Amino acid sequence: MQAIINFLRGSVLFTVTGAFPERFLNLCAQARVGFWDLEWLDPHTLRLRVSRRDARRVEALAEKVLCEARARRHLGAPYFLAGFRKRYALLLGLALSLTAVCVLSRFVLTIEVSGNERVSTAAILTELSRQGVRVGAYGPGLDVRRISQESLLQLDGLSWMAINLHGTRAEVLVREKLPEPEVRDESTPANVVARADGVILDLEVLDGQAAFREGEAVLRGEVVIRGTVDLKEPEYAAVDAGQRLVHARGSVWARTYRTLSAALPLEARVKQYTGEGVTQWSLLILGRTVNFFGKGGVFTGGYDKIVETYPLTLPGGRVMPLALRRTEYRAYETRPAALNAAAARNMLEERLLARLDALVGEDGAVLNTVFTVREEDGMLVVTLRAECREQIGREVPFEGTVGELIPGTSNSGAE
């Protein structure tokens, strides 16, 4: 606290030299001249600081005891401001800087969003901007509680939001809704059908009645587990007890054989830059763009647009709403060029394997793969034949109600 007071009132650093500098100190004490930071440089020289108010008396007191006092440095706010006395431009700049700090500190310059995973930050910032929370908004004029509630009504994936203003930084904290548990429709009957051709390796029936056995082949679309269960008739009964509708459930693991193909032209058109180009600069301030260029030229052919943004980043990684943007347009023409057959084949094989993994699923497995390559009508055709182990059962509902009985037919007959 004392250091702040000394800075505001100003101080002068003196060096006092003489035969008996201690007499100077006694004289200062008698004249009520306060001093601090006393340091003896040698037996006949000392250094001390006095306030700006008492600086003029120091030299006169030193002469009384046959000492010499020299002012070495002038410290504090009064001397700092005195340097602007005849420099009106600097004084105006200082005043404008202080005003800008006081005024801009009440505006939102950065917005930080945390706590979201499924709901994108862009979607949250877009809704907040619609509600008035954007870069350049006047912080004290924002009703953050109302804005949070309105934003929650528009963003379905959020359950809670809080907006905290910390000077020029707006902190947005969100919590996402918990995913709703999957609810199985147990009231509608369904069959488990095969979604691919294959040989059944393992058939597990949780509900329903199996239509195939392990080791049998099944075609795509055939019912593997029926949603109609035969009711067991009493012993020596002469009538059919009928069937009951259920929602069939189970897993059907089968050995499948997949054939996938992909093609790519052996000749493609590639870019060749002509050397013609235009570079344009613009300044981004508080979400607005200030362009430093007029109307640019129009390219007759194709062109690439390359945009590079250089934001102002403060120490600590905080990005400010001020950036310099460089936009480059490079004209090009296209010309035919032959593709590298080996590279094209590798790319097609990778894409086919990715498609196969998506078909088999995370739980399935690819047991064996064979690639064949041929050229046909200027196209490179790659075919993948694979042996897989996968779960091919899928539930297909049909009309009716679970538990409904379908009456059977009589076995006795009337004569």
C-alpha positions in Angstrom: 0.0 0.0 0.0 2.8 2.4 0.9 4.5 1.7 -2.5 1.3 2.8 -4.3 1.1 6.0 -2.2 4.8 6.8 -3.1 4.1 6.2 -6.8 1.1 8.5 -6.8 2.8 11.4 -5.0 6.1 10.9 -6.7 9.7 10.6 -5.3 13.3 11.6 -6.2 16.3 9.4 -5.8 19.3 11.4 -4.3 23.0 10.6 -3.9 24.6 12.6 -1.0 28.4 12.9 -0.8 30.4 14.6 2.0 32.8 14.2 4.9 30.0 13.5 7.4 26.9 12.3 5.5 25.3 11.2 8.9 25.0 14.9 9.8 22.8 15.3 6.8 20.5 12.5 8.0 20.2 14.2 11.4 19.4 17.5 9.8 16.6 15.8 7.6 15.1 14.4 10.8 15.1 17.8 12.5 13.5 19.4 9.4 10.9 16.6 9.2 12.0 15.6 5.7 11.0 12.0 5.3 13.3 9.6 3.5 13.4 5.8 2.8 15.4 3.2 0.9 18.6 4.4 2.6 21.8 2.7 1.3 25.4 3.4 2.1 27.6 3.2 -1.0 30.9 4.0 0.9 31.8 5.8 4.1 31.3 9.2 2.5 28.4 8.5 0.1 24.8 7.4 0.7 21.7 7.0 -1.5 18.1 7.7 -0.4 14.7 8.5 -1.7 12.5 11.5 -0.6 9.1 12.6 -1.6 8.5 15.0 -4.5 7.3 17.6 -2.0 10.5 17.6 0.0 12.9 17.2 -3.0 13.6 21.0 -3.2 14.8 21.2 0.4 17.3 18.3 0.2 20.0 20.3 -1.6 19.7 23.2 0.8 20.0 20.9 3.8 23.1 19.2 2.3 24.9 22.5 1.8 24.5 23.3 5.5 26.6 20.3 6.5 29.1 20.7 3.6 27.6 17.9 1.5 26.6 17.6 -2.1 23.2 16.2 -3.0 22.5 15.1 -6.6 19.1 14.0 -8.0 19.6 10.7 -9.9 16.1 9.6 -10.9 12.6 11.1 -10.7 10.0 8.4 -10.1 6.2 8.3 -9.8 3.0 9.4 -11.6 3.6 13.2 -11.5 6.9 13.0 -13.4 5.4 10.4 -15.8 2.5 12.7 -16.7 4.8 15.8 -16.8 6.5 14.2 -19.8 3.3 14.6 -21.8 3.0 18.3 -21.0 4.2 19.4 -24.4 3.4 16.2 -26.3 -0.3 16.7 -26.9 -0.6 13.7 -29.3 0.8 11.3 -26.8 -1.4 12.8 -24.1 -4.4 12.4 -26.3 -3.4 8.8 -27.1 -3.0 8.1 -23.4 -6.4 9.5 -22.6 -8.0 7.5 -25.5 -6.3 4.3 -24.3 -7.6 4.7 -20.8 -11.1 5.5 -22.1 -10.9 2.5 -24.4 -9.9 0.2 -21.5 -12.8 1.5 -19.4 -15.3 1.3 -22.2 -14.3 -1.9 -23.9 -14.1 -3.8 -20.7 -17.9 -3.6 -20.6 -18.3 -5.3 -24.0 -18.1 -9.1 -24.8 -15.0 -9.8 -26.8 -14.7 -13.6 -26.4 -17.2 -16.4 -25.8 -16.2 -19.8 -24.4 -18.5 -22.8 -24.4 -17.8 -25.9 -22.3 -19.6 -29.0 -21.2 -21.0 -30.0 -24.7 -20.1 -33.2 -26.6 -23.1 -34.2 -28.8 -24.5 -30.6 -29.4 -21.9 -28.7 -31.5 -20.4 -25.5 -30.3 -21.4 -23.8 -33.5 -25.1 -24.6 -32.9 -24.8 -23.1 -29.4 -23.1 -20.0 -30.5 -25.6 -19.5 -33.3 -28.5 -19.6 -30.9 -26.8 -17.3 -28.4 -26.1 -14.9 -31.2 -29.8 -14.9 -32.1 -30.6 -14.1 -28.4 -28.1 -11.2 -28.4 -25.0 -12.8 -26.9 -22.3 -12.2 -29.5 -18.9 -10.6 -29.8 -19.4 -6.9 -29.4 -22.5 -7.1 -27.2 -22.8 -4.7 -24.3 -22.4 -7.0 -21.2 -24.4 -5.1 -18.6 -27.4 -4.9 -21.0 -27.7 -8.7 -21.3 -30.3 -10.6 -19.3 -28.3 -13.8 -19.0 -31.0 -15.7 -17.1 -33.7 -15.1 -19.7 -31.2 -15.8 -22.5 -30.3 -19.1 -21.0 -33.9 -20.2 -20.6 -34.8 -19.1 -24.2 -31.8 -20.9 -25.6 -32.6 -24.1 -23.8 -36.1 -24.1 -25.4 -34.4 -23.9 -28.9 -31.6 -26.4 -28.3 -33.2 -29.9 -27.8 -30.0 -31.6 -26.7 -29.4 -29.4 -23.7 -30.9 -29.7 -20.2 -29.1 -26.8 -18.4 -27.2 -23.6 -19.4 -25.5 -20.8 -17.5 -23.9 -17.7 -18.8 -21.3 -16.0 -16.7 -19.8 -12.6 -17.6 -16.2 -12.1 -16.6 -15.3 -8.6 -17.9 -14.8 -9.1 -21.7 -15.2 -12.9 -21.5 -18.5 -14.6 -21.6 -18.4 -18.1 -20.1 -21.2 -20.5 -21.3 -21.6 -23.7 -19.3 -24.0 -26.3 -20.6 -25.2 -29.8 -19.6 -26.5 -32.2 -22.2 -29.6 -34.4 -21.8 -29.0 -38.0 -21.0 -29.8 -40.2 -23.9 -33.2 -41.9 -23.6 -33.1 -45.6 -23.1 -34.1 -47.7 -26.1 -37.7 -48.9 -25.6 -38.5 -52.2 -27.4 -41.9 -52.5 -29.0 -43.1 -55.7 -27.4 -46.7 -55.2 -28.5 -46.2 -55.7 -32.2 -45.3 -59.2 -33.5 -42.2 -59.6 -35.6 -40.2 -62.2 -37.4 -36.4 -62.4 -37.5 -35.3 -62.6 -41.1 -31.9 -63.0 -42.8 -30.4 -59.8 -44.2 -27.8 -61.7 -46.2 -27.3 -65.2 -47.7 -25.3 -67.6 -45.6 -24.8 -70.8 -43.7 -26.1 -70.8 -40.1 -23.3 -71.4 -37.6 -25.1 -70.5 -34.4 -28.8 -69.9 -33.9 -30.0 -68.6 -30.5 -33.7 -68.2 -30.1 -34.8 -65.9 -27.2 -38.5 -65.7 -28.3 -40.3 -67.2 -31.2 -39.9 -70.5 -33.1 -36.9 -71.5 -35.2 -37.5 -72.1 -38.9 -34.0 -73.3 -39.6 -31.3 -75.4 -37.9 -27.6 -74.9 -37.5 -25.7 -76.0 -40.6 -28.6 -75.1 -43.0 -28.3 -72.5 -45.7 -30.6 -69.5 -45.7 -31.3 -66.9 -48.3 -31.6 -63.2 -47.8 -35.2 -62.3 -46.8 -36.1 -65.7 -45.5 -37.7 -66.0 -42.0 -35.2 -67.7 -39.6 -37.1 -67.2 -36.4 -40.9 -67.0 -36.8 -43.1 -64.7 -34.8 -45.9 -67.4 -34.7 -45.4 -70.1 -32.1 -47.3 -73.4 -32.4 -49.3 -74.2 -29.3 -48.8 -77.7 -28.0 -52.0 -79.8 -28.0 -53.0 -82.0 -25.1 -52.2 -85.7 -25.5 -54.6 -87.6 -27.7 -56.3 -84.3 -28.8 -58.1 -84.4 -32.1 -57.8 -80.7 -32.9 -55.0 -78.3 -33.8 -54.5 -75.9 -30.8 -53.4 -73.1 -33.2 -50.7 -70.5 -32.9 -49.8 -67.5 -30.7 -48.2 -64.3 -32.0 -45.0 -63.1 -30.4 -42.2 -60.6 -31.0 -39.5 -62.9 -32.2 -36.0 -62.2 -30.8 -32.7 -63.9 -31.2 -29.3 -63.9 -32.9 -28.4 -65.6 -36.2 -24.6 -66.1 -36.7 -23.8 -67.3 -40.1 -20.9 -67.8 -42.6 -21.5 -65.3 -45.4 -19.8 -64.7 -48.7 -19.6 -61.1 -49.8 -18.7 -59.8 -53.3 -18.0 -56.1 -53.6 -16.7 -54.1 -56.6 -15.3 -50.6 -57.2 -14.1 -48.9 -60.3 -11.9 -45.9 -61.2 -11.1 -44.4 -64.6 -7.5 -44.9 -65.6 -7.3 -41.4 -67.0 -8.3 -38.3 -65.0 -8.1 -34.6 -65.4 -5.6 -32.8 -63.1 -5.0 -29.1 -62.3 -2.3 -27.1 -63.8 -1.8 -23.6 -62.4 -1.5 -20.8 -64.9 0.4 -18.4 -62.7 -2.5 -16.0 -62.6 -3.7 -15.1 -59.2 -5.0 -12.4 -56.9 -4.3 -11.9 -53.2 -6.7 -9.9 -51.0 -6.5 -8.8 -47.4 -9.3 -8.1 -44.9 -9.6 -7.3 -41.3 -12.1 -9.0 -38.9 -13.2 -6.8 -36.1 -15.9 -7.9 -33.6 -17.4 -10.3 -36.2 -17.4 -7.7 -39.0 -15.2 -7.7 -42.0 -13.3 -4.7 -43.3 -12.0 -5.3 -46.8 -8.8 -3.7 -48.1 -9.5 -4.2 -51.8 -11.9 -3.2 -54.5 -13.5 -5.2 -57.2 -11.2 -8.1 -58.2 -10.7 -9.7 -61.5 -12.9 -12.6 -62.8 -11.2 -15.8 -63.9 -12.4 -17.3 -67.1 -11.5 -20.9 -66.0 -11.4 -22.6 -62.6 -9.6 -21.3 -59.6 -8.7 -22.3 -56.1 -9.6 -20.2 -53.1 -7.1 -20.4 -50.2 -8.0 -18.5 -47.0 -5.6 -18.0 -44.1 -6.7 -16.2 -40.9 -4.2 -14.8 -38.4 -6.1 -14.0 -35.1 -4.7 -11.8 -32.3 -3.8 -14.2 -29.5 -2.9 -12.9 -26.1 -0.3 -14.6 -23.8 -2.0 -17.6 -22.3 -3.8 -18.6 -25.5 -6.8 -16.3 -25.3 -8.0 -15.4 -28.8 -9.3 -11.9 -29.3 -12.0 -10.8 -31.8 -9.4 -9.2 -34.1 -7.9 -11.0 -37.0 -6.2 -10.5 -40.3 -7.4 -12.6 -43.2 -5.5 -13.4 -46.4 -7.5 -14.7 -49.3 -5.6 -16.0 -52.4 -7.2 -16.9 -55.7 -5.1 -19.1 -58.0 -6.3 -19.8 -61.5 -5.8 -23.2 -63.1 -6.6 -25.3 -66.2 -7.2 -29.0 -66.3 -5.4 -31.5 -68.5 -5.7 -35.2 -68.9 -3.2 -37.4 -67.0 -2.8 -41.1 -66.6 -3.3 -42.5 -63.1 -0.8 -44.6 -61.3 -2.4 -48.1 -61.6 -0.8 -49.4 -58.4 -1.8 -46.4 -56.3 -5.4 -46.5 -57.7 -5.6 -50.2 -56.9 -4.5 -49.7 -53.3 -7.0 -46.9 -52.9 -9.9 -49.0 -54.2 -8.9 -52.0 -52.1 -8.9 -49.8 -48.9 -12.3 -48.5 -49.8 -13.7 -52.0 -50.4 -12.3 -53.2 -47.1 -13.9 -50.2 -45.3 -17.3 -51.0 -46.9 -16.9 -54.7 -45.9 -16.2 -53.8 -42.3 -19.3 -51.6 -42.3 -21.4 -54.5 -43.6 -20.1 -57.0 -41.2 -20.3 -54.7 -38.1 -18.1 -54.4 -35.0 -19.0 -57.9 -33.7 -18.5 -59.7 -37.0 -15.2 -60.9 -38.4 -13.7 -61.2 -41.9 -12.3 -64.7 -42.3 -10.8 -64.5 -45.8 -10.4 -62.0 -48.6 -9.4 -62.3 -52.3 -9.0 -59.4 -54.7 -9.2 -59.5 -58.5 -8.2 -56.7 -60.8 -9.1 -56.0 -64.4 -9.2 -53.2 -66.9 -12.4 -52.7 -68.8 -13.4 -49.8 -71.1 -10.7 -47.5 -69.6 -11.7 -48.3 -66.1 -9.8 -50.1 -63.4 -12.2 -52.5 -61.7 -11.3 -54.2 -58.4 -13.5 -56.9 -57.0 -13.4 -58.2 -53.4 -14.6 -61.6 -52.5 -14.7 -62.3 -48.8 -15.7 -65.0 -46.4 -17.2 -63.6 -43.2 -18.8 -64.5 -39.9 -21.6 -62.1 -39.0 -24.9 -61.7 -37.3 -27.5 -61.7 -40.1 -30.8 -61.6 -38.2 -33.0 -58.5 -38.2 -36.4 -58.0 -36.8 -39.2 -57.3 -39.2 -42.6 -56.5 -37.6 -45.9 -57.6 -39.1 -49.6 -56.9 -38.4 -51.2 -58.2 -35.3 -50.9 -58.0 -31.5 -48.5 -60.0 -29.3 -50.4 -62.7 -27.5 -53.2 -62.9 -30.1 -54.2 -66.5 -30.8 -54.7 -67.9 -34.3 -57.1 -70.8 -34.1 -56.1 -74.1 -35.7 -58.1 -76.7 -37.7 -59.9 -79.8 -36.6 -58.2 -83.1 -37.2 -61.2 -85.4 -36.7 -63.5 -84.4 -39.5 -67.2 -85.4 -39.8 -68.4 -88.4 -41.8 
